[in-house]
Amino acid sequence: MLPQVNPKLIGDGDGLTIHVDLCQSRAIFPVPIEIHQMVIARMHAKAARDFVKADALQDAINRAGYRIIRGSLNEEILTKECRVRLKGIDAPEMGMAYGQEAKNALIDLVGGKSLQLVVYGNDQYGRLLADLYIGNHFVQEHLLKEGHVWHYNFFDKRMEFARWQLEAQVSRKGLWANPNPQSPWDFKSEERKKKCANMIHNR
């Protein structure tokens, strides 16, 4: 993993985009041979000062979902762009009350930091389902205890998640300052119903 998470790539309170260092993660993310070939060709183009060709190859690499990023020692690192969904939690949507606050909490927590991931697989949208850690600190635990997110107990039955949410509810932290906050899944269900009703009305 690269040492820093770009805060601009944090979409909401429970998801973000990261760039994975492929030198350290080849077993999980094998690099296609054509990407290797473009990286080598770009290196040769730069050495020959053919910057037009080098930039064209860089654009092709980017379009394929990869990035070449400068590391802490100014070295070039080939990375893969990956969308991550934090497992076991659900943040208020950006159109909901406390949606922006939840996003800001995640930005404050992980922006510019080095993350470690425990990956469980992919969700239906192709995102990595993962637990996130900053050193020994568990990101989901912090978000739940501070009342920034809900425990998504329909998909994750971990008892500690329920306990951490209850702590925030009792203390009225974050979104629990509202005595009856709307859950993200109820909000999304209502939005789907409104969309269907509008489609029927407009026929």
N, C-alpha and C positions, 0 to 999 in steps of 0.2 A: 504494500500500500504506500502511496505517496504521503509525505509528511504533513500535507495540509489539505483540508477540505475547503473548497471555494464556497464562501457563503452564498454567492449568487446562484449556486446549483442546488440550494435547499428550497424545495418547492412548497412545502407545508410542514406541519408539525410532526409528521410521521414518515416522510420520504425525502430522499435526496439523491443526487447523482454524484458518483465518485469516479476517480480515475485509478485503475488498478495497475500497479507496476508489473508488467508481464515477465520481467526477468525473475521475479520472486513467485509468480503464480502460474508458471507454464503448465503445471499438471492440471490445474483447474480451467485455465483459459488457453488452450493451445492456439498458437498464432498460425493462420493460413500461410502457405508458402508464398503466395502472391504478395502478401503484406511484407514478409521478409525481403522479398526481391525489391519492392518499392523503397523500403528503408535503406537497403544497400545502394540502390541506384541514386537515391537522394543524397546519400553521403558522398558518393563519387561526383555528383553534379556540383555539390558545394565545394568539394576540393578543387574542381576544375573552374570554380567561380562562375558556373552557369546557373545563376540564381533564378532565372525564368523557369528552367527545367526543375530545379529544386523546389520552387514554390508550387509548381503544378503537381509534383509528386506529393508534396505536403497536403495539398487540397484533396488529392485522391485518397490518401491515408485517412484524412479527417472524415471524408464522406463514407468510408467503410466502417466508421465507428471507433477509430483509434486516434490517439494524439501522441505527438512527440513533445515532451515537456522537459524543461530544465530542472535538474535535481539540485540538492543543497550544495553540491560541489561543482555546479555549473555544467554537469554532464547531461547528455541527452538520454531521456528514458522513454521507451515505447510503452504506452499505456492503453488500456481499453476502457471506454466509457461504459459504466454500468449504473442502472437505476436500482436503488435499494428501498425496500419497504420494511420498516421496523416491525418485527414480529410481535404479536400479542397486544398491540395498542392501536388506538384509532383516535386521531386528532380531529378537532372541529374543522369542518370545511372552511375554505377561505370566505365563503359567503355567509358563514354563521357568526354568531356572537363568539368571541374569543378565538376565532380562527387566526387572525393576524398575531395575537399574543402567543399562541401555541407555536407558530412558525418562528417568531422572534426568539422564543425560548430555546428551540432547537439550534438556531443560528448561534446564539450566545454560548450554547453548550459545546458544539462541535466545530463551528466555523474556525478555520485556521489551525485545526488540531489534527493529530494523527489518530486514525481509528483502527481498531482491530474488529474483524467480523467473524461471527460464527454463522455460517450459511446453512439454511435448512432446505433450500431448493428454490423454485420459482413460483410466483403466483400466476393467476390467469392472464396477467398483463405482461408477463415476461420479466418482471422485476425480481431481484434477489430478495428472498425473505430471510432476514438476518437479525441476530442480536448484535448490538453495537457496544463496544467498550472503548474508553479512553484510559489507557493504563489499566488499573484495577477497578475503575468506576464504570458501572453498568448504566448505559444511557437510558434504557427504558425504565429502570428503577427510579432514576432521578426525575424523569418526566412525570411518572405516576405519583410519586410522593409530593411533588410540587403542584399537582393538580392541573397540569398542562394538557393531559390526554386522558382518554378512557381506557380501561382494560377491555380488550376485544375478546370477551370470554366465549363467544360463539365459536371462535377458531383456536383459542389458546386457553387451556384450562389450568395453567400454572397457579397454584394457590397463593404464592407470594405476590403475584400481580394483583390479585383480588385484595390481599392484605394492604399493599401499598396504596391502592386506590382508596380503600376505606380510611386509611390514615389521613389522606388529603380531604376526604369528605367530612370527617369529624372536625378537622381543623379549618374547614371552609377555605382551603387554599385554591388559588387559580380559578378555574371555571366553576368550582364548587362554592364560590362566593354567592353564586346564584342558587337559591334553594331548590330550583327545579330546572336544571339545564337540559336542553334537548340533546339527545345522543346523535352522533354523526350518521348512524345507520337509519334512524328515524327521519332525519333531515333528508337523506338521499332517497328514501322511500317516498316521502312526500313530493320531492322534486320530480321523481319518475311519474307519479300519479298526475301531477300538474301537466307534465309534458304530454302524457297520453290523452288527457282531457282536452288540451289545446289542439292536438292532432285531430281528434274526433270532431271538435267544434269547427275546425277549419276545412273539413271535407266538403 
